[in-house]
Amino acid sequence: MRSLDTLHALDKFERYDPANPEESLYLRRYVRLVSPPEDAWVYVYNRDPKGAPQVPDNEWKRYRPPQ
């Protein structure tokens, strides 16, 4: 990450609050990617997905609420 300002902006967008992770919509984690083998920050959903629709074939855009 080149800038902490960018990371904090992403935290706000993903509704992650490092001071209150229990109430955050997503959690930020530092992980090692398999391909390419690099370290990266990722956001992990912080709710029980039970009952949410499955998104086949990564076609998530079809499941977004209208804007």
C-alpha positions as CSV (number, residue, x, y, z in Angstrom):
1,M,0.0,0.0,0.0
2,R,1.5,3.3,-1.1
3,S,-0.5,5.5,1.2
4,L,-2.2,5.2,4.6
5,D,-4.7,7.7,3.4
6,T,-5.7,5.3,0.7
7,L,-6.0,2.4,3.1
8,H,-8.2,4.5,5.5
9,A,-10.4,5.5,2.6
10,L,-10.8,1.9,1.6
11,D,-11.6,1.0,5.3
12,K,-14.4,3.6,5.3
13,F,-15.8,2.3,1.9
14,E,-15.8,-1.3,3.3
15,R,-17.2,-0.1,6.6
16,Y,-14.3,-1.4,8.5
17,D,-13.5,0.2,11.9
18,P,-10.2,-1.0,13.4
19,A,-11.4,0.3,16.8
20,N,-14.6,-1.7,16.6
21,P,-14.1,-4.8,14.5
22,E,-17.1,-6.6,16.0
23,E,-19.5,-4.1,14.5
24,S,-17.5,-3.7,11.2
25,L,-19.2,-5.0,8.0
26,Y,-15.8,-6.3,6.8
27,L,-12.5,-7.1,8.4
28,R,-9.2,-6.2,6.9
29,R,-6.6,-9.0,6.8
30,Y,-3.0,-9.2,5.4
31,V,-2.7,-12.4,3.4
32,R,-0.3,-14.2,1.1
33,L,-1.8,-14.7,-2.3
34,V,-1.2,-18.0,-4.1
35,S,-1.0,-16.5,-7.7
36,P,0.7,-14.3,-8.0
37,P,2.7,-15.1,-4.8
38,E,2.4,-11.6,-3.2
39,D,1.2,-10.1,0.1
40,A,-2.0,-8.2,-0.1
41,W,-4.6,-6.5,2.1
42,V,-8.1,-8.1,1.7
43,Y,-11.5,-7.5,3.2
44,V,-13.4,-10.4,4.6
45,Y,-17.2,-10.3,5.2
46,N,-17.9,-10.1,8.9
47,R,-21.4,-11.5,9.0
48,D,-23.0,-14.9,8.8
49,P,-23.8,-15.4,5.1
50,K,-26.5,-18.0,5.9
51,G,-29.6,-17.2,3.8
52,A,-27.8,-15.0,1.3
53,P,-28.2,-16.0,-2.3
54,Q,-25.3,-17.8,-3.9
55,V,-23.8,-16.1,-6.9
56,P,-23.0,-18.6,-9.6
57,D,-20.0,-18.0,-11.9
58,N,-19.0,-14.8,-10.1
59,E,-21.8,-12.9,-11.9
60,W,-22.2,-10.6,-8.9
61,K,-23.2,-7.6,-10.9
62,R,-26.6,-9.2,-11.6
63,Y,-27.2,-9.4,-7.8
64,R,-26.4,-5.8,-6.9
65,P,-29.3,-3.7,-5.8
66,P,-30.4,-1.1,-8.3
67,Q,-28.6,2.3,-8.0
